[in-house]
Structure formats: C-alpha cells, structure tokens
C-alpha cells in the first residue's frame, strides 16, 4: 500500500485530541518559488504528548487567540486542540521519505493552567 492511500486521523498524529503549543509563525503564499507577503495562515509548532512527544507543525487558517509571548511567559504548557483537523501524506524530495502534512481551521485553547 502506498502511504498516500492511507487514511490518517487526528488521533494517529496527536495520540489523542490535544497537544502542547510551542510556537506560532505566520505562513505566506509562495509563487514562482518565492515567498510573497500574502498571509495564508499560521504554522503552529506543537508537541504531541500523547504520541511519544513527537514534534509536528500544523497549519491553521485562523489566527490563534494566544501569542508567542503568552507561550514564552507561561509557567505551564499551553494545551490546545483543533477544529477541522486533517492529515495528508506527501513525498519529500529533501528528506527522501514520506511525510505528513497537518492542517486545521482553528486552534482551541484548552488550558494554560
């Protein structure tokens, strides 16, 4: 079976339905192999504490209600979940292997303790 034919779910990636939010970066449209200044979402670096603490980037189309400053100054991990989470696979020529691409409509802040 080819990896692109696999059906993956949020639970397969996160090991549940929550993760720790580590960083938020803007995501821009690329055109003709060049980054434009047109914003097309936000890349969220997360830690999947339910999946052996794997690190994954999730692209969210809506801006999160929390900032990097909030993340950095928090005494505890920022726990989040996602709305409309999807996973797909692709082959990375750079890494020479199959990779996963994760997207979500929005981020839901579960707790900041």
C-alpha positions in Angstrom: 0.0 0.0 0.0 1.3 3.5 -0.8 1.4 6.0 2.0 -0.7 8.5 0.0 -3.5 5.9 0.2 -3.5 5.8 4.0 -6.4 7.4 5.8 -5.0 9.2 8.9 -6.9 10.8 11.7 -6.1 13.4 14.4 -5.6 10.6 16.9 -3.0 8.9 14.7 -0.8 12.0 14.8 -1.5 13.6 18.2 -2.1 10.4 20.1 -5.4 11.8 21.2 -7.0 15.2 20.5 -4.8 17.6 22.4 -1.2 18.8 22.1 1.2 21.4 23.6 1.6 24.6 21.6 5.2 25.7 21.4 5.4 28.4 18.8 3.3 30.3 16.2 4.7 31.6 12.9 2.9 33.3 10.0 2.6 31.3 6.8 2.9 33.1 3.5 1.9 32.2 -0.1 4.7 31.1 -2.3 4.6 32.0 -6.0 7.2 31.0 -8.6 9.4 29.6 -5.9 9.4 32.9 -4.0 7.6 33.8 -0.8 5.1 36.7 -1.2 3.9 39.0 1.5 0.4 37.5 1.3 -0.5 35.8 4.6 -2.3 32.4 4.1 -2.4 31.1 7.7 -0.3 30.3 10.7 2.2 27.5 11.3 1.9 26.1 14.8 4.8 24.1 16.2 3.3 21.5 18.6 4.4 18.6 20.8 2.2 15.5 20.6 2.4 14.5 24.3 0.0 11.5 23.5 2.3 10.3 20.8 5.8 9.9 22.3 6.3 13.6 22.3 6.6 13.9 18.6 7.0 17.4 17.2 4.7 18.4 14.3 3.8 21.6 12.5 0.1 22.3 11.9 -1.1 25.0 9.5 -4.1 26.8 10.9 -6.1 29.1 8.6 -7.4 31.3 11.5 -5.1 33.3 13.8 -4.8 31.7 17.3 -6.1 33.7 20.3 -2.7 33.3 22.1 0.6 34.9 21.2 4.2 33.7 21.3 4.8 36.0 24.3 1.9 34.2 26.2 3.6 30.9 25.4 7.0 32.0 26.5 5.8 33.6 29.7 3.5 30.7 30.8 4.6 28.7 33.8 3.0 25.6 32.3 2.5 24.0 28.9 -0.2 25.5 26.7 -2.7 22.7 25.9 -4.6 23.1 22.6 -7.0 21.2 20.4 -8.0 21.8 16.8 -11.2 22.4 14.8 -11.4 20.6 11.4 -8.0 18.8 11.8 -6.9 17.0 8.6 -3.8 14.9 7.8 -2.3 14.0 4.4 0.9 12.5 3.3 3.4 13.6 0.6 6.9 12.6 -0.5 9.7 15.0 0.5 12.5 15.1 -2.0 14.6 16.9 0.6 14.1 14.3 3.3 13.8 11.4 0.8 10.8 9.9 2.6 7.1 10.1 3.1 6.0 13.0 5.4 2.7 14.1 6.9 1.0 17.5 6.4 -1.4 18.6 9.1 -3.9 21.4 8.7 -6.7 22.8 10.9 -9.3 25.6 10.6 -8.6 26.9 14.0 -7.0 26.3 17.4 -8.9 25.9 20.7 -7.2 26.9 23.8 -7.9 24.1 26.4 -5.9 25.4 29.3 -3.0 27.5 30.3 -3.1 26.2 34.0 
